[in-house]
């Protein structure tokens, strides 16, 4: 999610967490390392040279991960003027051994299983994505809704709610773009960053610039309270479908979340690259992870052991900690970036899986 306010955004507030506030309901994954009573982590032994490889063999799925996309995520991080932690040296080594990535990781890093405060090794993994919307720079239809730039402070005096901003046209003149679908615009507020396909065929990338000072309220819980959806039914797609199917009530439901997000145009990022994470690099689909930076260092190489929310198959991948967010709190808690568009959004919106996480720490 170095966390400068100029970069503060909510892309790492996963759809599942921000809209649903749902708890993880998957069965625990099999433990792969012995828990130490009262401890946080038990590191594998590295007393012999061959123990380096054996330490990785204890990670479920390490050998099966094809590592595709991981070099791109590392290279984007290495392009920073000042890569975090030990990465200035690691980047030089990575570029020299990019074609031997797995062997280099095994020789250079040591896996550490993350644990919760109570010593347990399972936590929650959710997902997020970059929405793709359509819109215009000037209003073309009364059905469109505005995305606003961060307005002068005096217009936000008293912390006007979403309803007040929209119903009283409070921020007229501060429009950044006009979005064709009000529901998708609301989801963009939740995600905090996205791309807009303009009517001339060009793309405009937008990112979080601030908010109105109001607290966030999850509309998934509102729909449950109203009896519109059952708790077991609620995911991002179900919420989106209900809002589209009930336009006469959708505005009121969306306004039950008083927080309103402002945006800025993001320049200098290629269309085929992901949004900018808190580390300052474009995120890589299924290889960039949002974590609690108070517990996990920026730019850490990590490994996740979880399941795909669509088919329940194992999802075991090496990833890079390149983002964070307000909802990502805890040692064994993370948010996987799935990419851009509808397909990525479907998976991200359903993801609330039990998971184990490893930090791959550089050896001295």
N, C-alpha and C positions, 0 to 999 in steps of 0.2 A: 503493500500500500502505500542522518541524512534525510527524514520524512518532512520535506519542506511543505509549507502551507500552499505554495504555488502549485505543488503537484498533488495536493490532497484530492483524492477522488474515491469513488465508491465502487469501482469495478470489481473489487474483491469482496463486496457484500454479495454473496451468492444469491441466485434467484431463490433457491430452496430456503435459505436462511432468512433472507429479507422479506420474502412474501409469505412464507409459511410458518416460520419459527418451529419447524418440525424436528422431533427427536429422531435419532438413528434407530432403525428398527430391524437391521440385519443381524444375523447370527454371528457370534464372534468368530474371527478367523483363528486358525490354529496357531498357538504361540510357537515361536521359533527360537527363543532364547530363554534361559532359565531366569526366573525372577528372584531377586535377592530380597529377603524380608526387610521391609522398611527402606529399601533402596530405590533409586530412580532408574539405573541402567547397569547392565552387566556387559562389559565389553568382551568380545571374543579374544582368546589368547593369541598373541603374536610372538611367542617365545622362539619359534623356529621359522626359517625362511618360508617354508611351504604354508605356514599358518595364514599368510596374507591372502592367498587364494581361497583357503578353506573358510576364512571369515566371510567371504562373499558367497560361498556355496551354502552358507546357513541362511541366506536371504531367499525366501521363496520367489522363484521366477527370475532371479538375476540372470541365469544363463539363457532363459527364453526371451528376454527383452532384446529386440533387434537394434535398439538404440537409435533408430531412425528419427531425425529431427533434433536429437540431443546436441550434436555438434553445432547446429544453427543457434540453439539457445545459448550455448557456451560462447560462441563467437560473438554474438550480439552483446553479451556481457563484457567480453574482452575489448570491445571497441570503446568502452567508456574511457574518458581521460584518466580517471582514477578508479579502476576496478576495486571492489570491496575486499577487505581482509587480505588473505594471502594470494589473491588472484592475479596481481601483477606478475609474480613469478610463475604461478600455475598457468597463466595464459601463454607465456613463452614456451613452457613445456608442452602444453596442449597443441599449439600450432606445429611444434616439431614432431608430435606423435599422433596427430589427428587420425591417421590411417590405422593406428593401433589403439583405438580409444578404450576398449574394454581392458586390455592388458595394462595400459597406463593407469586407469582408475584403480585397478586391483593393486598395483605396485605403489601408488602414490597416496591412496586414501584408506581409511579404516572405518568400517561401518559401526555406528552407535545407535542402538535401538532406543527410541524415545519413550518415556514413561510419564504417566500422570503423577500428580502429587501423592496419590495413594499407592503408587507402585504398579498400577495396572498398565498394560501395554496397548490397549485398544482405544481409539478415539473416533472422531467424526471427520469425514471427508465430504465436502460439498463441491459444487461446480459453478462456474460462471462463464460468460461468453460475451462477445461483442455483437450487439444488435445491428442489423442492416435495415435501414428505413428508407422511405422515399419522401421527398419534399421539395420545397422551392425557397429561394431567397426573398421573394416578395409574395404576399398572400394572393393565391389564385382561387380559393374556395372558402366559403363560410364554414365548411366542415374541418378545415385545417386548424391546428393549434400551434402556438408559438413555443419555440425554445428561446429563452432569454439569456442575454449576457448578464454578468454580475452587475447589478445597478448601483448607483451611488448610495452610500450608507443611510442618507436621510430617508430614502424610499423604503428602507427596511426597518425604520424605527418602529418599535412596538412588535416586531417580529410577525408581520402579517401572515396569516395561514394560506394554505393552498387555495381554499375556497375564496378568500378575500382577494388574492392576487388574480384569480381567474374571473370571478364574478364582477369585480369592479374595474377590470382592465387596468390594474394599478401600474403596470410596467410598460405601458404603451410607449413606443419609441426605442425600446431596448431589445427588440427582437434580433436574434441571431439567424434564425431560419424558421420556416413554417413546415410542420410535419403533417402528412396526409392522414395518418391514422392516430387518433387520440389515445387509443389503448397502447399502441406501440410506443408512443411518446412517453406514456407513464412508465412502461417497462424500461425505457432509456433512463428515466430518472432513478430507477432502482439500480441499474447497472453502472451508471455514471460515465460511460463512454460508449461511442458507437460511430457508425458511418452512415451518411445520408446520400442517397442517389438523387441528384438534382435533375431537373427537367431537361437540361442540356446534355445529359449523359455523364457529367463529371461527378466525382465523389467529394464529399466534404466530411472530414473527420472531426468529431467534437469530443471534448473531455470535460470533466468536472471542474468548475470554477468557484463553487461555494454554495451555500444554502441559506434559507431564510431564518435559521435559528430555532425552528420548531423541532420537536422530537419526532422520530420516525414511528409510524404505526403500521403494522403489517395488515394489509387488506385481506389476506387469507383468513385471519382470525375474525375479521369483520363479517366475511361471508358465512363462516361457520355460525357465528352468533345470530345472524339473520335467518339461518336455516336454508340458505341458498345452496350450500355444499356441505357434505358430511366430512368429518375430520379425516376419515380414511381415504377420501377422494381427492383431497386437496394437494395439487402440485401446480407448478407454474402454468402448464398447458390448460389445466382445468380452470384456473382463474382467468386466463386469457380468453378461453372459449366462452365462459359465462359473461364476461364483460362485452364481448362482441355480440352475444345472443340477447343481451338485455340493455340496449343503448339508452333506454329511458331511465334506467337506474345506475348505469355505469358511472356517470359523472359524479353522482352523490357518493357512491362507494369509493371511487378514487380520491375524492376530496376528504374522505374520512381519515386519510393520511395527511396530516397538516404540513409535513415537510415538503419544501419545494426546492428543487435543485437548479442551479444556474450553470451555463456552459460557456466554453471558449473554443475557438477553432484551433485544431492541432495541425501544424504544418511540419513539413520536413520528414514525414514518415511515408514510406512507399505504400501503395494501395494493397499490395500483397503481404504486407507485414501486419502483425497484430497491434492492438493498442499499446500505449506506453504504460508500463507498470510503475510502481513506486520507486524501483531501482533506477528508472530512467532509460530502460531499454524496451524495444518492442517485444511483446509476449509471444511465445511460440506455442501453438496449439498442442495440447496434451503433454507438453514438456515444461511449462511454466507453472509454478505453484505460488499461491498466496499463503503466507504464514504469519504467526505472531512474532514480530521482529524483536520483541522483548525477550523471547526465549530461543529464537533461531536466528543466527547471523544472516544479514543480507547476502544474497548471492550463493548461499550454501548449495552444494550438490547433495541431493537427497534421493531416497527410494521409497515408493509407496506400494503397499500390498493391500488391495481392496477388491471390490467387484464392480462390474459394469451394471448400472442401474436398469438398463433395458433388457438384458438377457441373463444377468446373474453370473456371467463368466468371470474368472479371475482377471483383474486389471493390475498388473505389476510392472512398474516403470521407473526408470531413473528420471528425475526432474530437477529443475533449478528453482530455488526460492527467490523469485524476482518481483514479488508483489506482496501487498498486505491489505488490510481493511478493518473497518470498525467492528465487524462481527467475528473476526478471526482471532479468538482469544484462547490460549491454552497451549500446553506442550504438545499434545497429540491432537492437533486441530489444524486443518488446512483446507484450501479451496483450489481445485484444479481448473485451469483455463482450458476450455474445450475448442476455442476458435471463434469463427464468425458465422452469423446467419442462422436460419431456421433449424437446421439439423443439429448444430452445436447447441442451440438454445433448448431444444427438446431434451437432450441428454443432460445438460447442465441443470435444467429445471427439475429433473427427477432425482438428481444425485444427492443422497444423504446417507452415505454408506459407512459402515464400520470399517476401520482401517488401522494398519500399523505403519509407522513412519520411521525411517532411518535417516540420520544425518551422516553423510560420508565425509569424515573429517580429514584434512590433509595431514599426512605424517610429517614429523619434523625432519 
